[in-house]
Amino acid sequence: MEQAAPAFATTRRIFSREEWAALRADTPMTLTAEDVQRLRSFNDPSSLDDVTHIYLPLSRLLSLYVGATQGLYDATRTFLGSRDGVTPFIIGIAGSVAVGKSTTARILRALLQRWTNTPKVELLTTDGFLLPNAILKQEGLMERKGFPESYDLPALLAFLSAIKAGERSVKAPVYSHLVYDIVPGETVTVDRPDILIVEGLNVLQTSRLPRDGRGAPFVSDFFDFSIYLDAGEEDIHRWYIERFLRLRETAFRDPASYFHRYAALSETEARTIGEGLWSRINLVNLRENILPTRPRADLILRKGADHRVEEVALRRV
């Protein structure tokens, strides 16, 4: 079922690709075509033209948001008589599998790092907070990997709370796409960044609040700005299958790969496996959990069939 482009006429300002590109103003280009090629994900055709038309205007908008938000934080610290440093600005990036979240996150990080004041920008994917496979198998959740219940939500919330509080050397678990599991004992350290980008399938997810008012915060409660990567369902489906078939010819050939057993399949057999994974897991997650969070984003980047962002929807303020 193809999802129609959303109608946000009353709550958002809608920009075509060219209209959005004009909002770049005098924001300088600080990336090269080689940089973009290095930053983009496997099977993602993003180009320097996309940086020019989409990500430079977004970088300019974020610069204004960061400055205004830090001003509010400074005002609060002045009111409290506190001198506890800078509160990190957190950006959330959500969207389906295969829609291009990782490329968007890496390009944005590279652009933000090259602002004239050279802020410290970190990037974290929520994959590291997936429950280990052993627990998922024990709980019967391997076919629900990537669904909200497959994450260690308390650990993710604790991590974001520590980051927002300005704590030093906050550690997060590491996930390996090669072995399709958490790497035991391995962590990454995030040390008081000016900006943190958090990328994941369900970072805008909410849950039913308890009546006693004691509910845990949502992940998105820690975000100062959020972005949703959007595309038609059929396009995402096609991108997912194309990526799966490419991985069969590359990463899956590594004997250490969790999916190594798929490398020897014929293209027809591999396509059948990919279609099954899409319909049983990724499509269900998209429809039930990911797409319903789209209205919660501050900015929606709507992609066309060629992976180019064709429309930008910015929440009215």
C-alpha positions as CSV (number, residue, x, y, z in Angstrom):
1,M,0.0,0.0,0.0
2,E,1.6,3.2,-1.2
3,Q,1.5,6.1,1.4
4,A,0.3,9.4,-0.1
5,A,2.4,12.5,0.6
6,P,1.1,14.0,3.9
7,A,-1.1,17.1,3.9
8,F,0.4,19.4,6.6
9,A,-1.0,22.7,5.2
10,T,-2.3,23.9,8.5
11,T,0.6,22.9,10.8
12,R,3.7,23.2,8.5
13,R,5.2,25.3,5.9
14,I,5.9,23.2,2.7
15,F,8.8,23.9,0.5
16,S,9.8,22.4,-2.8
17,R,13.4,21.4,-3.3
18,E,14.2,24.6,-5.1
19,E,12.3,26.8,-2.6
20,W,14.2,25.2,0.3
21,A,17.5,25.5,-1.5
22,A,17.0,29.3,-1.7
23,L,17.0,29.5,2.1
24,R,20.7,28.5,2.1
25,A,21.5,32.3,1.9
26,D,25.2,32.7,2.3
27,T,25.9,29.5,4.1
28,P,29.3,28.3,2.7
29,M,29.8,24.9,1.1
30,T,32.4,23.1,3.3
31,L,32.1,19.6,1.8
32,T,33.5,18.1,-1.4
33,A,32.0,15.5,-3.7
34,E,34.6,13.1,-2.3
35,D,33.4,13.9,1.3
36,V,29.8,13.1,0.4
37,Q,30.8,9.8,-1.3
38,R,32.7,8.9,1.9
39,L,29.8,9.8,4.2
40,R,26.9,8.3,2.4
41,S,25.7,4.8,3.3
42,F,25.9,1.7,1.2
43,N,23.6,1.9,-1.8
44,D,22.7,5.5,-1.1
45,P,23.0,7.9,-4.1
46,S,23.2,11.1,-2.1
47,S,25.4,13.7,-3.9
48,L,26.9,17.2,-3.4
49,D,23.8,18.5,-5.1
50,D,21.7,17.2,-2.2
51,V,24.0,19.0,0.2
52,T,23.6,22.2,-1.7
53,H,19.8,22.0,-2.0
54,I,18.8,20.3,1.3
55,Y,21.5,20.1,3.9
56,L,23.1,23.5,3.7
57,P,19.8,25.3,4.3
58,L,19.1,22.8,7.1
59,S,22.6,23.6,8.6
60,R,21.7,27.3,8.5
61,L,18.3,26.6,10.2
62,L,20.0,24.5,12.9
63,S,22.6,27.2,13.5
64,L,19.8,29.6,14.3
65,Y,18.0,27.1,16.5
66,V,21.2,26.2,18.4
67,G,22.0,29.8,19.1
68,A,18.5,30.6,20.3
69,T,18.3,27.5,22.5
70,Q,21.7,28.1,24.1
71,G,20.5,31.6,24.8
72,L,17.5,30.1,26.7
73,Y,19.8,27.7,28.6
74,D,22.1,30.7,29.5
75,A,19.1,32.6,30.8
76,T,18.0,29.7,33.0
77,R,21.6,29.4,34.4
78,T,21.7,33.1,35.1
79,F,18.4,32.9,36.9
80,L,19.6,30.0,39.0
81,G,23.0,31.5,39.6
82,S,24.6,28.4,38.1
83,R,27.9,28.1,36.2
84,D,27.6,24.4,35.2
85,G,28.7,24.8,31.5
86,V,26.9,24.3,28.2
87,T,23.8,22.1,27.9
88,P,24.2,20.0,24.7
89,F,21.8,20.6,21.8
90,I,20.3,17.2,20.8
91,I,19.0,16.5,17.3
92,G,16.9,13.3,16.7
93,I,16.7,11.7,13.2
94,A,13.9,9.1,12.7
95,G,12.6,7.1,9.7
96,S,12.3,3.6,8.2
97,V,15.0,1.2,7.5
98,A,16.7,1.9,4.1
99,V,15.4,5.4,3.9
100,G,18.8,7.1,4.4
101,K,18.9,8.1,8.1
102,S,22.6,7.2,8.5
103,T,23.6,9.3,5.4
104,T,21.6,12.3,6.6
105,A,23.1,12.0,10.1
106,R,26.7,11.8,8.9
107,I,26.4,14.6,6.4
108,L,24.8,16.9,9.0
109,R,27.5,16.0,11.5
110,A,30.2,16.9,9.0
111,L,28.5,20.2,8.1
112,L,27.9,21.2,11.8
113,Q,31.5,20.4,12.7
114,R,32.6,22.9,10.1
115,W,30.7,25.9,11.4
116,T,33.0,28.9,12.0
117,N,32.9,28.3,15.8
118,T,33.8,24.6,15.3
119,P,31.5,23.0,17.8
120,K,32.1,19.6,19.1
121,V,29.5,17.4,17.4
122,E,28.9,13.7,18.2
123,L,26.7,11.1,16.5
124,L,25.1,8.1,18.1
125,T,22.8,5.5,16.6
126,T,20.3,3.8,18.9
127,D,21.4,0.3,17.6
128,G,23.7,0.1,20.5
129,F,20.7,0.1,22.8
130,L,19.1,-3.0,21.2
131,L,18.9,-5.9,23.6
132,P,21.5,-8.6,23.0
133,N,20.4,-11.4,20.7
134,A,20.6,-13.9,23.7
135,I,17.9,-11.8,25.5
136,L,15.8,-11.3,22.3
137,K,15.8,-15.1,21.7
138,Q,14.9,-15.8,25.3
139,E,12.0,-13.3,25.1
140,G,10.9,-14.5,21.6
141,L,11.7,-11.1,20.1
142,M,14.2,-11.9,17.3
143,E,11.5,-11.4,14.7
144,R,10.7,-8.1,16.5
145,K,14.3,-6.7,16.3
146,G,14.0,-2.9,15.7
147,F,10.5,-2.7,17.2
148,P,10.2,-0.5,20.4
149,E,10.2,-3.6,22.7
150,S,13.6,-4.8,21.4
151,Y,15.5,-1.8,22.9
152,D,16.9,-1.3,26.4
153,L,14.8,1.8,26.8
154,P,15.8,2.5,30.5
155,A,19.5,2.5,29.4
156,L,18.9,4.8,26.5
157,L,16.9,7.2,28.6
158,A,19.7,7.2,31.3
159,F,22.3,7.9,28.6
160,L,20.4,10.9,27.2
161,S,19.6,12.2,30.7
162,A,23.3,12.1,31.6
163,I,24.2,13.9,28.3
164,K,21.6,16.6,28.8
165,A,22.9,17.1,32.4
166,G,26.3,17.8,31.0
167,E,28.0,14.8,32.6
168,R,31.5,13.8,31.5
169,S,32.5,10.7,29.6
170,V,29.0,9.1,29.2
171,K,29.3,5.5,27.8
172,A,27.0,3.8,25.3
173,P,27.1,0.1,24.1
174,V,28.3,-0.7,20.6
175,Y,26.4,-2.7,18.0
176,S,28.0,-4.6,15.2
177,H,26.0,-4.9,11.9
178,L,28.5,-7.6,10.9
179,V,27.6,-10.0,13.7
180,Y,24.1,-8.5,14.1
181,D,24.5,-8.1,17.8
182,I,25.8,-6.0,20.7
183,V,29.6,-6.3,21.1
184,P,30.2,-7.6,24.7
185,G,32.2,-5.2,26.8
186,E,32.7,-2.6,24.0
187,T,31.5,1.0,24.5
188,V,31.7,4.4,22.9
189,T,32.3,7.5,25.1
190,V,30.5,10.8,24.6
191,D,32.1,13.6,26.5
192,R,30.1,16.8,26.8
193,P,29.4,17.6,23.1
194,D,28.0,20.9,22.0
195,I,25.7,19.0,19.7
196,L,24.6,15.4,19.7
197,I,22.8,13.7,16.8
198,V,20.8,10.7,17.8
199,E,19.7,8.5,14.8
200,G,17.3,5.5,15.0
201,L,14.1,3.9,13.8
202,N,11.9,4.7,16.8
203,V,13.5,7.8,18.4
204,L,10.2,9.7,18.1
205,Q,8.2,6.8,19.6
206,T,5.7,7.5,22.5
207,S,4.0,5.1,24.8
208,R,0.8,5.1,26.8
209,L,1.3,7.2,29.9
210,P,0.2,5.9,33.4
211,R,-2.6,7.6,35.1
212,D,-0.5,8.4,38.3
213,G,1.7,10.9,36.4
214,R,4.9,8.9,37.1
215,G,5.7,7.8,33.6
216,A,9.2,7.7,32.3
217,P,10.1,10.4,29.8
218,F,10.1,9.7,26.0
219,V,13.4,9.6,24.2
220,S,12.2,12.6,22.2
221,D,11.8,14.7,25.4
222,F,15.5,15.2,25.3
223,F,15.5,16.5,21.7
224,D,15.8,20.2,20.8
225,F,15.1,19.5,17.2
226,S,13.8,16.4,15.3
227,I,13.9,15.3,11.7
228,Y,11.9,12.5,10.0
229,L,13.1,11.0,6.7
230,D,10.0,10.2,4.7
231,A,9.3,8.3,1.5
232,G,6.6,6.3,-0.2
233,E,6.2,2.7,1.1
234,E,6.8,1.1,-2.3
235,D,10.0,3.2,-2.7
236,I,11.3,2.1,0.7
237,H,10.5,-1.5,-0.1
238,R,12.4,-1.3,-3.3
239,W,15.4,0.3,-1.7
240,Y,15.4,-2.3,1.0
241,I,15.4,-5.2,-1.4
242,E,18.1,-3.5,-3.6
243,R,20.3,-3.1,-0.5
244,F,19.7,-6.7,0.6
245,L,20.8,-8.0,-2.8
246,R,23.9,-5.8,-2.8
247,L,24.8,-6.9,0.7
248,R,24.5,-10.6,-0.5
249,E,27.3,-9.8,-2.9
250,T,29.5,-7.9,-0.4
251,A,29.2,-7.9,3.4
252,F,27.4,-11.2,3.6
253,R,30.4,-12.9,2.0
254,D,32.4,-12.3,5.1
255,P,32.4,-15.6,7.1
256,A,32.0,-13.6,10.3
257,S,28.7,-12.1,9.0
258,Y,25.5,-13.2,10.8
259,F,24.0,-13.4,7.3
260,H,26.8,-15.3,5.7
261,R,24.4,-18.2,4.9
262,Y,22.6,-15.9,2.4
263,A,25.8,-15.2,0.3
264,A,25.6,-18.6,-1.5
265,L,21.9,-18.1,-2.5
266,S,20.9,-17.4,-6.0
267,E,19.5,-13.9,-6.7
268,T,15.9,-15.4,-6.9
269,E,16.4,-17.2,-3.5
270,A,17.9,-14.1,-1.9
271,R,15.1,-11.9,-3.2
272,T,12.6,-14.3,-1.7
273,I,14.4,-14.1,1.7
274,G,14.6,-10.3,1.5
275,E,10.9,-10.0,0.6
276,G,10.0,-12.2,3.6
277,L,12.1,-10.1,6.0
278,W,10.5,-6.9,4.6
279,S,6.9,-8.1,4.9
280,R,7.2,-9.9,8.2
281,I,9.4,-7.4,10.1
282,N,10.3,-4.1,8.5
283,L,6.9,-3.3,6.8
284,V,5.1,-4.1,10.0
285,N,7.4,-1.9,12.1
286,L,7.1,0.9,9.6
287,R,3.3,0.9,9.6
288,E,2.8,0.2,13.3
289,N,5.6,2.1,15.0
290,I,7.6,4.4,12.7
291,L,5.2,6.1,10.4
292,P,2.8,7.1,13.2
293,T,5.7,9.2,14.7
294,R,6.1,11.3,11.6
295,P,3.8,14.2,12.8
296,R,6.0,14.6,15.9
297,A,9.0,15.7,13.9
298,D,10.0,19.4,13.6
299,L,11.1,18.8,10.1
300,I,10.1,16.2,7.5
301,L,12.3,15.5,4.5
302,R,10.2,13.8,1.8
303,K,12.1,11.7,-0.7
304,G,11.1,10.7,-4.2
305,A,11.7,7.4,-6.0
306,D,15.3,8.4,-6.9
307,H,16.2,9.0,-3.2
308,R,16.3,12.8,-3.7
309,V,14.5,15.0,-1.2
310,E,11.7,16.6,-3.2
311,E,9.8,18.3,-0.4
312,V,10.5,19.8,3.0
313,A,7.9,20.3,5.7
314,L,8.8,22.6,8.6
315,R,6.6,22.9,11.6
316,R,5.1,26.3,12.0
317,V,6.2,28.3,15.1
